[in-house]
């Protein structure tokens, strides 16, 4: 996908974060993010529609809200006027908020064309996947940003393939004095990802490689709710002992749902849900990460055969599906600390992690 079209999708996601409506061309659907829709954005939305609005939700969020199963496609809710207000929309999108509503929503028989792209764009904006939607009416040229729905759906793989090395520098680490950091940036100027190189991994036939999703709470604050900080520091130490390795530090917080949604998931976990069910109650899939990012970075570094430092079989299959040869798996487990015991047990029981 050309860089200009990548930039257009990135801009559309930014508009949703700002509470501004966006038009999806193809289906001709006007959308606004439920999480950020304020009075001004809702007024702009109402003025540019050509039909009644509905609220689009991921099926897992709709199931949690209406307490009946939905599968597969996005769910559209008919909204009475009392629910077309910022506070009500936020409650419909976010299960951590007070769930008492001024009127009950009703599920429609089918979601409008473009619903999948609408929720995908909200996710790209790192917002809860819940969008107000209506047929788009006429608007003055340039008044509302338009983007093809097909480009939204193609954005993630296209942005991953567009990653290019930006800059690098030696950054001696306490566990790896010969480390350097390489920064990768996509063609649209979006989120950057990092590679931490220890020694000369490209000179080895199958160097140690770790795909590490950023974790602000674990990596920086040493949170006890997860094992991410221990995995990060342990991986760098292992690579130093081996003489070389690559740790790809991917900007995919919380299995790709972002820090805000991860903290919401923590709130739901404190109310009794496990990691997987908390993510799904928010409308996210169990794992939203994109492993094509890692494959593109490795190929740019001249590494196409690896020994993967992981307990997660999905990383093995995901990286292999993107053309990287897996020479072997190196276990990377750490003992529970008394607080993250259930978190680790859920990884093994529901995500299939190999922790034994």
Residue pairs with C-beta under 8 A, 6 or more apart in sequence:
1 151
1 154
1 155
1 158
1 162
3 162
3 187
3 188
5 148
5 151
6 155
6 158
6 159
6 162
6 186
6 187
6 188
6 190
7 187
7 188
7 189
8 145
8 147
8 151
9 121
9 124
9 147
9 151
9 152
9 155
9 188
10 124
10 188
10 189
10 190
11 145
11 147
12 22
12 121
12 145
12 147
12 152
13 121
13 124
13 125
14 125
15 21
15 22
15 145
16 22
16 31
16 32
16 33
16 36
16 121
16 122
16 125
16 127
16 131
17 33
17 36
17 125
17 126
17 127
18 36
19 32
19 33
19 36
19 37
19 38
19 40
19 41
20 32
20 41
20 44
20 144
20 145
21 30
21 31
21 32
21 41
21 44
21 45
21 48
21 144
22 30
22 31
22 32
22 121
22 144
22 145
22 146
22 147
23 29
23 30
23 31
23 48
23 136
23 139
23 144
23 145
23 146
23 147
24 30
24 31
24 114
24 117
24 118
24 121
24 136
24 146
24 147
24 148
24 149
24 152
25 146
25 147
25 148
25 149
26 113
26 114
26 117
26 148
26 149
26 150
27 112
27 113
27 114
27 117
27 149
28 114
28 135
28 136
29 112
29 113
29 114
29 115
29 117
29 118
29 133
29 134
29 135
29 136
29 149
30 45
30 48
30 49
30 133
30 134
30 135
30 136
30 137
30 144
31 56
31 114
31 118
31 121
31 131
31 132
31 133
32 41
32 42
32 45
32 131
32 132
33 122
33 125
33 127
33 128
33 130
33 131
33 132
34 55
34 89
34 90
34 92
34 93
34 128
34 130
34 131
34 132
35 89
35 90
35 93
35 94
35 122
35 127
35 128
35 130
36 127
37 45
37 86
37 89
37 132
38 86
39 86
42 84
42 85
42 86
42 132
44 144
45 53
45 132
45 134
46 53
48 136
48 137
48 139
48 143
48 144
49 134
49 135
49 136
49 137
50 134
50 135
50 136
50 137
50 138
51 134
51 135
52 78
52 134
53 79
53 84
53 132
53 133
53 134
54 76
54 77
54 78
54 79
54 108
54 111
54 112
54 132
54 133
54 134
55 76
55 77
55 79
55 83
55 89
55 92
55 105
55 130
55 131
55 132
55 133
56 74
56 75
56 76
56 77
56 111
56 112
56 115
56 118
56 119
56 130
56 131
56 132
56 133
57 65
57 74
57 75
57 76
57 77
57 92
57 93
57 119
57 129
57 130
57 283
58 74
58 75
58 119
58 129
58 130
58 283
58 284
59 70
59 71
59 72
59 73
59 74
59 75
60 70
60 280
60 281
60 283
60 284
61 93
61 95
61 128
61 129
61 130
61 280
61 281
61 282
61 283
62 70
62 75
62 77
62 107
63 69
63 70
64 95
64 280
64 281
65 92
65 95
65 99
65 105
66 105
66 107
70 107
73 110
73 111
73 115
73 116
74 111
74 115
74 116
74 118
74 119
75 107
75 111
76 107
76 108
76 110
76 111
76 112
76 115
76 133
77 92
77 105
77 106
77 107
77 108
78 105
78 106
78 107
78 108
79 105
80 103
80 104
80 105
82 88
82 101
82 102
82 103
83 89
83 92
83 101
83 102
83 103
83 105
84 132
88 101
88 102
89 130
89 132
90 97
91 97
91 98
91 99
91 100
91 101
92 101
92 105
92 130
93 128
93 130
93 283
94 128
94 264
94 282
95 264
95 268
95 281
95 282
96 264
96 267
96 268
112 133
112 135
114 133
114 149
115 133
116 153
117 149
117 150
117 152
117 153
118 131
118 133
119 129
119 130
119 131
119 283
120 152
120 153
120 155
121 131
121 147
121 152
122 128
122 129
122 130
122 131
123 129
123 284
123 288
124 152
124 155
124 156
126 257
126 258
126 260
126 261
128 261
128 264
128 282
128 283
129 283
129 284
130 283
136 144
156 290
156 292
157 290
157 292
159 186
159 187
159 188
159 190
160 186
160 290
160 292
160 293
160 295
160 296
161 292
161 296
162 186
162 187
162 188
163 184
163 185
163 186
163 193
163 293
163 296
163 297
163 300
164 184
164 185
164 186
164 187
164 300
165 182
165 183
165 184
165 300
166 183
166 184
166 185
166 192
167 182
167 183
168 180
168 181
168 182
168 183
169 180
169 181
170 178
170 179
170 180
171 179
171 180
171 181
171 196
172 178
172 179
173 179
173 196
173 236
175 233
175 236
175 237
175 240
176 198
176 199
176 236
176 237
176 239
176 240
178 198
178 199
179 196
179 197
179 198
179 236
180 196
180 197
181 194
181 195
181 196
181 197
182 194
182 195
182 197
182 301
183 192
183 193
183 194
184 192
184 193
184 194
184 195
184 296
184 297
184 300
185 192
191 251
192 251
193 248
193 249
193 250
193 251
193 293
193 297
194 248
194 249
195 246
195 247
195 248
195 249
195 297
195 301
196 236
196 246
196 247
196 248
196 249
197 245
197 246
197 301
198 236
198 239
198 240
198 244
198 245
198 246
198 247
199 239
199 240
199 243
199 244
199 245
200 244
201 207
201 208
201 209
201 239
201 244
201 245
201 246
201 301
201 303
202 301
202 302
202 303
203 244
204 243
204 244
205 305
205 327
206 305
206 306
206 307
206 325
206 327
206 328
207 242
207 244
207 245
207 246
207 303
207 306
207 307
208 235
208 238
208 239
208 242
208 244
208 245
208 246
208 306
208 307
208 309
208 330
209 245
209 246
209 247
209 248
209 298
209 303
209 306
209 307
209 308
209 309
210 231
210 235
210 239
210 245
210 246
210 247
210 248
210 308
210 309
210 310
210 332
211 248
211 250
211 291
211 294
211 308
211 310
211 315
211 319
212 228
212 231
212 232
212 235
212 247
212 248
212 249
212 250
213 228
213 250
213 252
213 253
213 254
213 255
213 256
213 289
214 249
214 250
214 251
214 252
214 253
215 223
215 226
215 228
215 229
215 232
215 253
215 254
216 253
216 259
217 223
217 225
217 226
217 228
217 259
217 262
218 225
218 226
218 227
218 228
218 229
218 232
219 228
219 229
219 232
220 229
222 229
223 229
224 337
224 338
224 339
224 340
225 266
225 339
225 340
225 343
226 340
226 343
227 334
227 340
227 343
227 344
230 334
231 332
231 334
232 247
234 332
234 334
235 245
235 247
235 309
235 332
236 245
236 247
238 245
238 309
238 330
238 332
239 245
239 246
239 247
245 309
246 298
246 301
246 303
246 306
248 293
248 294
248 297
248 298
250 289
250 293
250 294
252 288
252 289
252 290
252 293
253 259
253 262
254 261
254 262
254 265
254 279
255 279
255 286
255 287
255 288
255 289
256 284
256 287
256 288
256 289
256 290
257 265
257 279
257 282
257 284
257 288
261 279
261 282
261 284
264 278
264 282
265 275
265 278
265 279
265 282
266 278
268 277
268 278
268 281
268 282
269 275
269 278
273 281
274 342
274 346
274 350
275 343
275 346
275 347
275 350
275 351
276 286
276 346
276 350
276 351
279 285
279 286
280 286
286 350
286 351
287 314
287 351
289 318
291 315
291 318
291 319
291 321
291 322
292 322
294 319
294 322
294 324
295 319
295 322
295 323
295 324
296 322
298 304
298 306
298 324
299 323
299 324
303 324
304 323
304 324
304 325
305 324
305 325
305 327
306 319
306 324
306 325
306 326
306 327
307 326
307 327
307 328
307 329
307 330
308 315
308 316
308 319
308 326
308 328
308 329
308 330
309 330
309 332
310 316
310 329
310 330
310 332
311 331
311 332
311 333
311 347
311 353
311 354
311 355
312 351
312 352
312 353
312 354
313 352
313 353
313 354
314 351
314 352
316 326
316 329
319 326
320 326
329 354
331 354
333 354
333 355
336 344
344 355
347 353
347 355
348 354
348 355
348 356
